[in-house]
Amino acid sequence: MSTGALYRFGTSIANSTFLTTLDAGYYTNPSLLVSATAPAAPSVTASVTGNQLTLTPASGFSGAFQVNVTAADPFTSTTVSFITTSPRWTPLP
């Protein structure tokens, strides 16, 4: 029986990134994965101070999202992508 864990494959199983846990519906009907639509991008504010990138998701957001960062000069550019997670938290009273 599958645990429902979904991973983004890295260079090996050990280097793979856990994304989410799927419910049993995906295990019994894998076509749900093929016809799945991408979620809407969350509202995130980005700022750069010196060499530090700060990402601030909208209030109340929890989940993972992909970030694409491009650095360029007049001669070349490079882009890196990564997935980050904003945990759900509740402010203390």
C-alpha contacts under 8 A as a table, 3 or more apart, distances in Angstrom:
res1	aa1	res2	aa2	distance
2	S	5	A	7.76
2	S	27	Y	7.33
3	T	21	T	7.67
4	G	21	T	5.03
4	G	22	L	4.68
4	G	23	D	6.19
4	G	24	A	7.02
4	G	27	Y	7.29
5	A	18	F	7.22
5	A	19	L	7.68
5	A	20	T	6.06
5	A	21	T	4.42
5	A	22	L	6.28
6	L	18	F	6.14
6	L	19	L	5.64
6	L	20	T	5.42
6	L	21	T	5.80
6	L	22	L	6.83
7	Y	16	S	6.13
7	Y	17	T	5.30
7	Y	18	F	4.39
7	Y	19	L	5.29
7	Y	20	T	7.31
8	R	16	S	5.62
8	R	17	T	5.13
8	R	18	F	6.49
8	R	19	L	6.67
9	F	12	S	6.92
9	F	13	I	6.69
9	F	15	N	7.33
9	F	16	S	4.54
9	F	17	T	6.62
10	G	13	I	6.71
10	G	14	A	7.81
10	G	15	N	4.97
10	G	16	S	4.26
10	G	17	T	6.92
11	T	15	N	5.94
11	T	16	S	7.14
12	S	15	N	5.15
12	S	16	S	6.36
13	I	16	S	5.25
19	L	64	A	7.83
22	L	25	G	7.87
22	L	26	Y	6.48
22	L	27	Y	7.97
23	D	26	Y	6.13
23	D	27	Y	7.39
24	A	27	Y	5.07
24	A	28	T	6.33
25	G	28	T	5.32
25	G	29	N	5.89
26	Y	29	N	5.01
26	Y	30	P	5.09
26	Y	31	S	7.66
26	Y	32	L	6.06
26	Y	33	L	6.91
27	Y	30	P	5.85
29	N	32	L	6.08
30	P	33	L	5.62
30	P	34	V	7.22
31	S	34	V	5.05
31	S	35	S	6.34
32	L	35	S	5.38
32	L	36	A	5.85
33	L	36	A	5.09
41	A	65	F	7.42
42	P	57	P	7.14
42	P	58	A	7.46
42	P	61	F	7.77
42	P	65	F	7.41
43	S	57	P	5.94
43	S	58	A	5.56
44	V	55	L	6.48
44	V	56	T	5.46
44	V	57	P	4.17
44	V	58	A	5.95
45	T	55	L	5.76
45	T	56	T	5.07
45	T	57	P	6.25
45	T	58	A	7.79
46	A	53	L	7.03
46	A	54	T	5.68
46	A	55	L	4.65
46	A	56	T	6.41
47	S	53	L	5.87
47	S	54	T	5.30
47	S	55	L	6.73
48	V	51	N	6.81
48	V	52	Q	5.56
48	V	53	L	4.63
48	V	54	T	6.29
49	T	52	Q	5.32
49	T	53	L	6.74
57	P	61	F	6.29
57	P	86	S	7.57
58	A	61	F	5.68
60	G	88	R	7.45
61	F	86	S	7.13
61	F	88	R	7.13
62	S	85	T	7.40
62	S	86	S	5.01
62	S	87	P	5.06
62	S	88	R	4.83
63	G	85	T	5.49
63	G	86	S	5.33
63	G	87	P	6.26
63	G	88	R	7.57
64	A	83	I	6.57
64	A	84	T	5.51
64	A	85	T	4.13
64	A	86	S	6.20
65	F	83	I	5.54
65	F	84	T	5.74
65	F	85	T	6.51
66	Q	81	S	6.85
66	Q	82	F	5.66
66	Q	83	I	4.31
66	Q	84	T	6.43
67	V	81	S	5.52
67	V	82	F	5.43
67	V	83	I	6.08
67	V	84	T	7.38
68	N	79	T	6.69
68	N	80	V	5.82
68	N	81	S	4.39
68	N	82	F	6.75
69	V	79	T	5.46
69	V	80	V	5.43
69	V	81	S	6.29
70	T	77	S	6.81
70	T	78	T	5.59
70	T	79	T	4.19
70	T	80	V	6.56
71	A	77	S	5.55
71	A	78	T	5.55
71	A	79	T	6.46
72	A	75	F	7.67
72	A	76	T	5.81
72	A	77	S	4.01
72	A	78	T	6.49
73	D	76	T	5.69
73	D	77	S	6.32
